[in-house]
Amino acid sequence: MKEMEIKVNGMVCGGCENRIKNALSTIDGVKNVEADHNTGVMKVSCEDSVNREVIEEKIDDIGFEVVKED
């Protein structure tokens, strides 16, 4: 099991948080998603086999922007 922290632009309310949680829960291996629109940070608990790029692509697909870290 691993945890990822991803910064996301575009979350402005609890509805945005729920939209992200619902979308990511459809990915096989994702166990838990916490999103906070106040900080713009989401935390994903998932199996080791889950690829970060798959999660980021899903976030982009539903209209939010992943902040790429240097």
PDB file of N, CA, C and O in Angstrom:
ATOM      1  N   MET A   1       0.845  -1.172   0.000  1.00  0.00           N
ATOM      2  CA  MET A   1       0.000   0.000   0.000  1.00  0.00           C
ATOM      3  C   MET A   1       0.893   1.239   0.000  1.00  0.00           C
ATOM      4  O   MET A   1       1.901   1.295   0.704  1.00  0.00           O
ATOM      5  N   LYS A   2       0.505   2.222  -0.799  1.00  0.00           N
ATOM      6  CA  LYS A   2       1.266   3.472  -0.811  1.00  0.00           C
ATOM      7  C   LYS A   2       0.309   4.652  -0.739  1.00  0.00           C
ATOM      8  O   LYS A   2      -0.887   4.523  -0.998  1.00  0.00           O
ATOM      9  N   GLU A   3       0.867   5.810  -0.380  1.00  0.00           N
ATOM     10  CA  GLU A   3       0.086   7.029  -0.316  1.00  0.00           C
ATOM     11  C   GLU A   3       0.729   8.061  -1.221  1.00  0.00           C
ATOM     12  O   GLU A   3       1.953   8.174  -1.286  1.00  0.00           O
ATOM     13  N   MET A   4      -0.110   8.811  -1.919  1.00  0.00           N
ATOM     14  CA  MET A   4       0.354   9.884  -2.781  1.00  0.00           C
ATOM     15  C   MET A   4      -0.326  11.164  -2.358  1.00  0.00           C
ATOM     16  O   MET A   4      -1.495  11.160  -1.972  1.00  0.00           O
ATOM     17  N   GLU A   5       0.401  12.251  -2.429  1.00  0.00           N
ATOM     18  CA  GLU A   5      -0.173  13.566  -2.192  1.00  0.00           C
ATOM     19  C   GLU A   5      -0.048  14.339  -3.502  1.00  0.00           C
ATOM     20  O   GLU A   5       1.041  14.473  -4.059  1.00  0.00           O
ATOM     21  N   ILE A   6      -1.177  14.842  -3.980  1.00  0.00           N
ATOM     22  CA  ILE A   6      -1.209  15.524  -5.275  1.00  0.00           C
ATOM     23  C   ILE A   6      -1.864  16.882  -5.098  1.00  0.00           C
ATOM     24  O   ILE A   6      -2.942  16.989  -4.514  1.00  0.00           O
ATOM     25  N   LYS A   7      -1.210  17.920  -5.604  1.00  0.00           N
ATOM     26  CA  LYS A   7      -1.765  19.271  -5.565  1.00  0.00           C
ATOM     27  C   LYS A   7      -2.620  19.471  -6.805  1.00  0.00           C
ATOM     28  O   LYS A   7      -2.207  19.160  -7.922  1.00  0.00           O
ATOM     29  N   VAL A   8      -3.842  20.007  -6.585  1.00  0.00           N
ATOM     30  CA  VAL A   8      -4.807  20.146  -7.669  1.00  0.00           C
ATOM     31  C   VAL A   8      -5.352  21.569  -7.696  1.00  0.00           C
ATOM     32  O   VAL A   8      -5.773  22.095  -6.666  1.00  0.00           O
ATOM     33  N   ASN A   9      -5.343  22.194  -8.877  1.00  0.00           N
ATOM     34  CA  ASN A   9      -5.969  23.498  -9.067  1.00  0.00           C
ATOM     35  C   ASN A   9      -7.407  23.300  -9.535  1.00  0.00           C
ATOM     36  O   ASN A   9      -7.706  22.370 -10.285  1.00  0.00           O
ATOM     37  N   GLY A  10      -8.290  24.186  -9.083  1.00  0.00           N
ATOM     38  CA  GLY A  10      -9.665  24.161  -9.574  1.00  0.00           C
ATOM     39  C   GLY A  10     -10.689  23.660  -8.582  1.00  0.00           C
ATOM     40  O   GLY A  10     -11.889  23.773  -8.832  1.00  0.00           O
ATOM     41  N   MET A  11     -10.249  23.104  -7.456  1.00  0.00           N
ATOM     42  CA  MET A  11     -11.206  22.677  -6.431  1.00  0.00           C
ATOM     43  C   MET A  11     -11.651  23.920  -5.659  1.00  0.00           C
ATOM     44  O   MET A  11     -10.825  24.601  -5.052  1.00  0.00           O
ATOM     45  N   VAL A  12     -12.942  24.216  -5.679  1.00  0.00           N
ATOM     46  CA  VAL A  12     -13.429  25.425  -5.006  1.00  0.00           C
ATOM     47  C   VAL A  12     -14.480  25.140  -3.940  1.00  0.00           C
ATOM     48  O   VAL A  12     -14.869  26.043  -3.199  1.00  0.00           O
ATOM     49  N   CYS A  13     -14.947  23.889  -3.856  1.00  0.00           N
ATOM     50  CA  CYS A  13     -16.011  23.585  -2.896  1.00  0.00           C
ATOM     51  C   CYS A  13     -16.036  22.091  -2.578  1.00  0.00           C
ATOM     52  O   CYS A  13     -15.280  21.303  -3.147  1.00  0.00           O
ATOM     53  N   GLY A  14     -16.917  21.728  -1.663  1.00  0.00           N
ATOM     54  CA  GLY A  14     -17.087  20.328  -1.303  1.00  0.00           C
ATOM     55  C   GLY A  14     -17.556  19.477  -2.471  1.00  0.00           C
ATOM     56  O   GLY A  14     -17.226  18.293  -2.551  1.00  0.00           O
ATOM     57  N   GLY A  15     -18.317  20.066  -3.371  1.00  0.00           N
ATOM     58  CA  GLY A  15     -18.767  19.337  -4.556  1.00  0.00           C
ATOM     59  C   GLY A  15     -17.595  18.926  -5.435  1.00  0.00           C
ATOM     60  O   GLY A  15     -17.587  17.835  -6.005  1.00  0.00           O
ATOM     61  N   CYS A  16     -16.603  19.810  -5.541  1.00  0.00           N
ATOM     62  CA  CYS A  16     -15.397  19.487  -6.303  1.00  0.00           C
ATOM     63  C   CYS A  16     -14.651  18.323  -5.649  1.00  0.00           C
ATOM     64  O   CYS A  16     -14.172  17.413  -6.326  1.00  0.00           O
ATOM     65  N   GLU A  17     -14.565  18.371  -4.331  1.00  0.00           N
ATOM     66  CA  GLU A  17     -13.915  17.286  -3.596  1.00  0.00           C
ATOM     67  C   GLU A  17     -14.603  15.964  -3.892  1.00  0.00           C
ATOM     68  O   GLU A  17     -13.942  14.966  -4.178  1.00  0.00           O
ATOM     69  N   ASN A  18     -15.930  15.953  -3.824  1.00  0.00           N
ATOM     70  CA  ASN A  18     -16.684  14.726  -4.079  1.00  0.00           C
ATOM     71  C   ASN A  18     -16.524  14.246  -5.511  1.00  0.00           C
ATOM     72  O   ASN A  18     -16.459  13.042  -5.759  1.00  0.00           O
ATOM     73  N   ARG A  19     -16.462  15.167  -6.444  1.00  0.00           N
ATOM     74  CA  ARG A  19     -16.291  14.786  -7.852  1.00  0.00           C
ATOM     75  C   ARG A  19     -14.967  14.061  -8.045  1.00  0.00           C
ATOM     76  O   ARG A  19     -14.902  13.048  -8.741  1.00  0.00           O
ATOM     77  N   ILE A  20     -13.917  14.583  -7.428  1.00  0.00           N
ATOM     78  CA  ILE A  20     -12.607  13.936  -7.526  1.00  0.00           C
ATOM     79  C   ILE A  20     -12.622  12.578  -6.829  1.00  0.00           C
ATOM     80  O   ILE A  20     -12.130  11.592  -7.378  1.00  0.00           O
ATOM     81  N   LYS A  21     -13.181  12.524  -5.624  1.00  0.00           N
ATOM     82  CA  LYS A  21     -13.249  11.258  -4.883  1.00  0.00           C
ATOM     83  C   LYS A  21     -13.987  10.192  -5.684  1.00  0.00           C
ATOM     84  O   LYS A  21     -13.527   9.054  -5.782  1.00  0.00           O
ATOM     85  N   ASN A  22     -15.129  10.559  -6.254  1.00  0.00           N
ATOM     86  CA  ASN A  22     -15.922   9.594  -7.023  1.00  0.00           C
ATOM     87  C   ASN A  22     -15.183   9.122  -8.262  1.00  0.00           C
ATOM     88  O   ASN A  22     -15.217   7.935  -8.587  1.00  0.00           O
ATOM     89  N   ALA A  23     -14.519  10.027  -8.954  1.00  0.00           N
ATOM     90  CA  ALA A  23     -13.795   9.655 -10.173  1.00  0.00           C
ATOM     91  C   ALA A  23     -12.630   8.724  -9.863  1.00  0.00           C
ATOM     92  O   ALA A  23     -12.430   7.726 -10.556  1.00  0.00           O
ATOM     93  N   LEU A  24     -11.869   9.041  -8.837  1.00  0.00           N
ATOM     94  CA  LEU A  24     -10.693   8.230  -8.524  1.00  0.00           C
ATOM     95  C   LEU A  24     -11.070   6.882  -7.927  1.00  0.00           C
ATOM     96  O   LEU A  24     -10.312   5.919  -8.042  1.00  0.00           O
ATOM     97  N   SER A  25     -12.230   6.806  -7.293  1.00  0.00           N
ATOM     98  CA  SER A  25     -12.637   5.521  -6.715  1.00  0.00           C
ATOM     99  C   SER A  25     -12.970   4.488  -7.785  1.00  0.00           C
ATOM    100  O   SER A  25     -13.120   3.306  -7.475  1.00  0.00           O
ATOM    101  N   THR A  26     -13.089   4.918  -9.044  1.00  0.00           N
ATOM    102  CA  THR A  26     -13.352   3.969 -10.134  1.00  0.00           C
ATOM    103  C   THR A  26     -12.074   3.305 -10.634  1.00  0.00           C
ATOM    104  O   THR A  26     -12.139   2.372 -11.433  1.00  0.00           O
ATOM    105  N   ILE A  27     -10.915   3.772 -10.176  1.00  0.00           N
ATOM    106  CA  ILE A  27      -9.636   3.187 -10.590  1.00  0.00           C
ATOM    107  C   ILE A  27      -9.350   1.969  -9.723  1.00  0.00           C
ATOM    108  O   ILE A  27      -9.368   2.050  -8.494  1.00  0.00           O
ATOM    109  N   ASP A  28      -9.087   0.838 -10.375  1.00  0.00           N
ATOM    110  CA  ASP A  28      -8.760  -0.386  -9.644  1.00  0.00           C
ATOM    111  C   ASP A  28      -7.529  -0.168  -8.774  1.00  0.00           C
ATOM    112  O   ASP A  28      -6.507   0.323  -9.252  1.00  0.00           O
ATOM    113  N   GLY A  29      -7.625  -0.528  -7.513  1.00  0.00           N
ATOM    114  CA  GLY A  29      -6.505  -0.433  -6.599  1.00  0.00           C
ATOM    115  C   GLY A  29      -6.525   0.801  -5.715  1.00  0.00           C
ATOM    116  O   GLY A  29      -5.784   0.869  -4.734  1.00  0.00           O
ATOM    117  N   VAL A  30      -7.374   1.792  -6.053  1.00  0.00           N
ATOM    118  CA  VAL A  30      -7.486   2.974  -5.203  1.00  0.00           C
ATOM    119  C   VAL A  30      -8.378   2.622  -4.026  1.00  0.00           C
ATOM    120  O   VAL A  30      -9.517   2.194  -4.208  1.00  0.00           O
ATOM    121  N   LYS A  31      -7.857   2.804  -2.813  1.00  0.00           N
ATOM    122  CA  LYS A  31      -8.571   2.412  -1.599  1.00  0.00           C
ATOM    123  C   LYS A  31      -9.249   3.580  -0.904  1.00  0.00           C
ATOM    124  O   LYS A  31     -10.360   3.436  -0.393  1.00  0.00           O
ATOM    125  N   ASN A  32      -8.585   4.754  -0.876  1.00  0.00           N
ATOM    126  CA  ASN A  32      -9.148   5.902  -0.174  1.00  0.00           C
ATOM    127  C   ASN A  32      -8.656   7.183  -0.822  1.00  0.00           C
ATOM    128  O   ASN A  32      -7.505   7.277  -1.250  1.00  0.00           O
ATOM    129  N   VAL A  33      -9.544   8.172  -0.890  1.00  0.00           N
ATOM    130  CA  VAL A  33      -9.185   9.480  -1.432  1.00  0.00           C
ATOM    131  C   VAL A  33      -9.680  10.545  -0.465  1.00  0.00           C
ATOM    132  O   VAL A  33     -10.841  10.536  -0.057  1.00  0.00           O
ATOM    133  N   GLU A  34      -8.794  11.455  -0.105  1.00  0.00           N
ATOM    134  CA  GLU A  34      -9.155  12.617   0.690  1.00  0.00           C
ATOM    135  C   GLU A  34      -8.787  13.840  -0.124  1.00  0.00           C
ATOM    136  O   GLU A  34      -7.658  13.952  -0.599  1.00  0.00           O
ATOM    137  N   ALA A  35      -9.728  14.760  -0.289  1.00  0.00           N
ATOM    138  CA  ALA A  35      -9.465  15.984  -1.031  1.00  0.00           C
ATOM    139  C   ALA A  35      -9.875  17.173  -0.175  1.00  0.00           C
ATOM    140  O   ALA A  35     -10.892  17.131   0.517  1.00  0.00           O
ATOM    141  N   ASP A  36      -9.076  18.232  -0.228  1.00  0.00           N
ATOM    142  CA  ASP A  36      -9.362  19.429   0.554  1.00  0.00           C
ATOM    143  C   ASP A  36      -9.287  20.648  -0.366  1.00  0.00           C
ATOM    144  O   ASP A  36      -8.208  21.047  -0.802  1.00  0.00           O
ATOM    145  N   HIS A  37     -10.454  21.229  -0.651  1.00  0.00           N
ATOM    146  CA  HIS A  37     -10.471  22.368  -1.566  1.00  0.00           C
ATOM    147  C   HIS A  37      -9.818  23.603  -0.962  1.00  0.00           C
ATOM    148  O   HIS A  37      -9.385  24.488  -1.700  1.00  0.00           O
ATOM    149  N   ASN A  38      -9.736  23.684   0.360  1.00  0.00           N
ATOM    150  CA  ASN A  38      -9.094  24.837   1.002  1.00  0.00           C
ATOM    151  C   ASN A  38      -7.591  24.871   0.756  1.00  0.00           C
ATOM    152  O   ASN A  38      -7.010  25.940   0.571  1.00  0.00           O
ATOM    153  N   THR A  39      -6.971  23.712   0.754  1.00  0.00           N
ATOM    154  CA  THR A  39      -5.522  23.634   0.540  1.00  0.00           C
ATOM    155  C   THR A  39      -5.169  23.253  -0.890  1.00  0.00           C
ATOM    156  O   THR A  39      -4.036  23.455  -1.325  1.00  0.00           O
ATOM    157  N   GLY A  40      -6.138  22.700  -1.626  1.00  0.00           N
ATOM    158  CA  GLY A  40      -5.867  22.244  -2.984  1.00  0.00           C
ATOM    159  C   GLY A  40      -5.071  20.956  -3.026  1.00  0.00           C
ATOM    160  O   GLY A  40      -4.456  20.624  -4.039  1.00  0.00           O
ATOM    161  N   VAL A  41      -5.088  20.229  -1.913  1.00  0.00           N
ATOM    162  CA  VAL A  41      -4.301  18.996  -1.822  1.00  0.00           C
ATOM    163  C   VAL A  41      -5.224  17.798  -1.677  1.00  0.00           C
ATOM    164  O   VAL A  41      -6.207  17.837  -0.937  1.00  0.00           O
ATOM    165  N   MET A  42      -4.891  16.732  -2.396  1.00  0.00           N
ATOM    166  CA  MET A  42      -5.607  15.474  -2.229  1.00  0.00           C
ATOM    167  C   MET A  42      -4.610  14.395  -1.885  1.00  0.00           C
ATOM    168  O   MET A  42      -3.461  14.412  -2.326  1.00  0.00           O
ATOM    169  N   LYS A  43      -5.084  13.449  -1.081  1.00  0.00           N
ATOM    170  CA  LYS A  43      -4.259  12.318  -0.673  1.00  0.00           C
ATOM    171  C   LYS A  43      -4.942  11.043  -1.144  1.00  0.00           C
ATOM    172  O   LYS A  43      -6.141  10.849  -0.942  1.00  0.00           O
ATOM    173  N   VAL A  44      -4.157  10.182  -1.773  1.00  0.00           N
ATOM    174  CA  VAL A  44      -4.678   8.935  -2.313  1.00  0.00           C
ATOM    175  C   VAL A  44      -3.951   7.766  -1.672  1.00  0.00           C
ATOM    176  O   VAL A  44      -2.722   7.708  -1.690  1.00  0.00           O
ATOM    177  N   SER A  45      -4.699   6.846  -1.113  1.00  0.00           N
ATOM    178  CA  SER A  45      -4.150   5.585  -0.611  1.00  0.00           C
ATOM    179  C   SER A  45      -4.497   4.521  -1.640  1.00  0.00           C
ATOM    180  O   SER A  45      -5.656   4.367  -2.023  1.00  0.00           O
ATOM    181  N   CYS A  46      -3.478   3.788  -2.082  1.00  0.00           N
ATOM    182  CA  CYS A  46      -3.727   2.813  -3.146  1.00  0.00           C
ATOM    183  C   CYS A  46      -2.720   1.673  -3.085  1.00  0.00           C
ATOM    184  O   CYS A  46      -1.722   1.730  -2.367  1.00  0.00           O
ATOM    185  N   GLU A  47      -3.012   0.652  -3.852  1.00  0.00           N
ATOM    186  CA  GLU A  47      -2.099  -0.473  -3.969  1.00  0.00           C
ATOM    187  C   GLU A  47      -0.848  -0.022  -4.710  1.00  0.00           C
ATOM    188  O   GLU A  47      -0.880   0.936  -5.483  1.00  0.00           O
ATOM    189  N   ASP A  48       0.243  -0.718  -4.467  1.00  0.00           N
ATOM    190  CA  ASP A  48       1.520  -0.357  -5.082  1.00  0.00           C
ATOM    191  C   ASP A  48       1.472  -0.392  -6.606  1.00  0.00           C
ATOM    192  O   ASP A  48       2.260   0.285  -7.266  1.00  0.00           O
ATOM    193  N   SER A  49       0.564  -1.167  -7.165  1.00  0.00           N
ATOM    194  CA  SER A  49       0.487  -1.315  -8.622  1.00  0.00           C
ATOM    195  C   SER A  49      -0.144  -0.113  -9.321  1.00  0.00           C
ATOM    196  O   SER A  49      -0.060  -0.006 -10.544  1.00  0.00           O
ATOM    197  N   VAL A  50      -0.770   0.792  -8.573  1.00  0.00           N
ATOM    198  CA  VAL A  50      -1.440   1.944  -9.180  1.00  0.00           C
ATOM    199  C   VAL A  50      -0.397   2.981  -9.584  1.00  0.00           C
ATOM    200  O   VAL A  50       0.450   3.380  -8.785  1.00  0.00           O
ATOM    201  N   ASN A  51      -0.479   3.405 -10.832  1.00  0.00           N
ATOM    202  CA  ASN A  51       0.464   4.354 -11.391  1.00  0.00           C
ATOM    203  C   ASN A  51      -0.015   5.787 -11.163  1.00  0.00           C
ATOM    204  O   ASN A  51      -1.182   6.093 -11.411  1.00  0.00           O
ATOM    205  N   ARG A  52       0.860   6.656 -10.699  1.00  0.00           N
ATOM    206  CA  ARG A  52       0.508   8.056 -10.445  1.00  0.00           C
ATOM    207  C   ARG A  52      -0.040   8.732 -11.708  1.00  0.00           C
ATOM    208  O   ARG A  52      -0.959   9.547 -11.623  1.00  0.00           O
ATOM    209  N   GLU A  53       0.512   8.402 -12.865  1.00  0.00           N
ATOM    210  CA  GLU A  53       0.068   9.026 -14.115  1.00  0.00           C
ATOM    211  C   GLU A  53      -1.399   8.719 -14.408  1.00  0.00           C
ATOM    212  O   GLU A  53      -2.109   9.562 -14.957  1.00  0.00           O
ATOM    213  N   VAL A  54      -1.858   7.521 -14.047  1.00  0.00           N
ATOM    214  CA  VAL A  54      -3.261   7.154 -14.253  1.00  0.00           C
ATOM    215  C   VAL A  54      -4.164   8.046 -13.403  1.00  0.00           C
ATOM    216  O   VAL A  54      -5.211   8.500 -13.863  1.00  0.00           O
ATOM    217  N   ILE A  55      -3.757   8.288 -12.181  1.00  0.00           N
ATOM    218  CA  ILE A  55      -4.532   9.150 -11.288  1.00  0.00           C
ATOM    219  C   ILE A  55      -4.547  10.580 -11.812  1.00  0.00           C
ATOM    220  O   ILE A  55      -5.601  11.216 -11.853  1.00  0.00           O
ATOM    221  N   GLU A  56      -3.384  11.090 -12.212  1.00  0.00           N
ATOM    222  CA  GLU A  56      -3.309  12.451 -12.721  1.00  0.00           C
ATOM    223  C   GLU A  56      -4.142  12.619 -13.996  1.00  0.00           C
ATOM    224  O   GLU A  56      -4.791  13.648 -14.184  1.00  0.00           O
ATOM    225  N   GLU A  57      -4.122  11.620 -14.860  1.00  0.00           N
ATOM    226  CA  GLU A  57      -4.906  11.671 -16.097  1.00  0.00           C
ATOM    227  C   GLU A  57      -6.406  11.723 -15.792  1.00  0.00           C
ATOM    228  O   GLU A  57      -7.144  12.458 -16.448  1.00  0.00           O
ATOM    229  N   LYS A  58      -6.854  10.956 -14.812  1.00  0.00           N
ATOM    230  CA  LYS A  58      -8.265  10.949 -14.426  1.00  0.00           C
ATOM    231  C   LYS A  58      -8.675  12.326 -13.896  1.00  0.00           C
ATOM    232  O   LYS A  58      -9.763  12.813 -14.204  1.00  0.00           O
ATOM    233  N   ILE A  59      -7.805  12.949 -13.101  1.00  0.00           N
ATOM    234  CA  ILE A  59      -8.082  14.283 -12.570  1.00  0.00           C
ATOM    235  C   ILE A  59      -8.224  15.281 -13.724  1.00  0.00           C
ATOM    236  O   ILE A  59      -9.153  16.088 -13.743  1.00  0.00           O
ATOM    237  N   ASP A  60      -7.304  15.221 -14.678  1.00  0.00           N
ATOM    238  CA  ASP A  60      -7.374  16.099 -15.855  1.00  0.00           C
ATOM    239  C   ASP A  60      -8.651  15.849 -16.648  1.00  0.00           C
ATOM    240  O   ASP A  60      -9.282  16.792 -17.123  1.00  0.00           O
ATOM    241  N   ASP A  61      -9.033  14.584 -16.793  1.00  0.00           N
ATOM    242  CA  ASP A  61     -10.220  14.216 -17.582  1.00  0.00           C
ATOM    243  C   ASP A  61     -11.504  14.825 -17.028  1.00  0.00           C
ATOM    244  O   ASP A  61     -12.430  15.104 -17.790  1.00  0.00           O
ATOM    245  N   ILE A  62     -11.573  15.035 -15.712  1.00  0.00           N
ATOM    246  CA  ILE A  62     -12.803  15.578 -15.132  1.00  0.00           C
ATOM    247  C   ILE A  62     -12.744  17.095 -14.947  1.00  0.00           C
ATOM    248  O   ILE A  62     -13.627  17.689 -14.328  1.00  0.00           O
ATOM    249  N   GLY A  63     -11.681  17.718 -15.496  1.00  0.00           N
ATOM    250  CA  GLY A  63     -11.651  19.172 -15.557  1.00  0.00           C
ATOM    251  C   GLY A  63     -10.842  19.905 -14.506  1.00  0.00           C
ATOM    252  O   GLY A  63     -10.980  21.119 -14.354  1.00  0.00           O
ATOM    253  N   PHE A  64      -9.996  19.181 -13.776  1.00  0.00           N
ATOM    254  CA  PHE A  64      -9.136  19.826 -12.802  1.00  0.00           C
ATOM    255  C   PHE A  64      -7.700  19.763 -13.301  1.00  0.00           C
ATOM    256  O   PHE A  64      -7.382  18.970 -14.188  1.00  0.00           O
ATOM    257  N   GLU A  65      -6.837  20.592 -12.737  1.00  0.00           N
ATOM    258  CA  GLU A  65      -5.454  20.652 -13.186  1.00  0.00           C
ATOM    259  C   GLU A  65      -4.520  20.167 -12.090  1.00  0.00           C
ATOM    260  O   GLU A  65      -4.539  20.676 -10.969  1.00  0.00           O
ATOM    261  N   VAL A  66      -3.705  19.178 -12.428  1.00  0.00           N
ATOM    262  CA  VAL A  66      -2.696  18.681 -11.492  1.00  0.00           C
ATOM    263  C   VAL A  66      -1.515  19.636 -11.539  1.00  0.00           C
ATOM    264  O   VAL A  66      -1.024  19.977 -12.615  1.00  0.00           O
ATOM    265  N   VAL A  67      -1.063  20.066 -10.369  1.00  0.00           N
ATOM    266  CA  VAL A  67       0.107  20.939 -10.281  1.00  0.00           C
ATOM    267  C   VAL A  67       1.338  20.034 -10.302  1.00  0.00           C
ATOM    268  O   VAL A  67       1.545  19.223  -9.399  1.00  0.00           O
ATOM    269  N   LYS A  68       2.136  20.186 -11.329  1.00  0.00           N
ATOM    270  CA  LYS A  68       3.348  19.369 -11.470  1.00  0.00           C
ATOM    271  C   LYS A  68       4.429  19.918 -10.561  1.00  0.00           C
ATOM    272  O   LYS A  68       4.686  21.122 -10.529  1.00  0.00           O
ATOM    273  N   GLU A  69       5.059  19.018  -9.823  1.00  0.00           N
ATOM    274  CA  GLU A  69       6.120  19.416  -8.911  1.00  0.00           C
ATOM    275  C   GLU A  69       7.459  19.290  -9.622  1.00  0.00           C
ATOM    276  O   GLU A  69       7.667  18.397 -10.443  1.00  0.00           O
ATOM    277  N   ASP A  70       8.352  20.197  -9.290  1.00  0.00           N
ATOM    278  CA  ASP A  70       9.681  20.177  -9.916  1.00  0.00           C
ATOM    279  C   ASP A  70      10.572  19.123  -9.312  1.00  0.00           C
ATOM    280  O   ASP A  70      11.722  18.976  -9.726  1.00  0.00           O
TER     281      ASP A  70
END
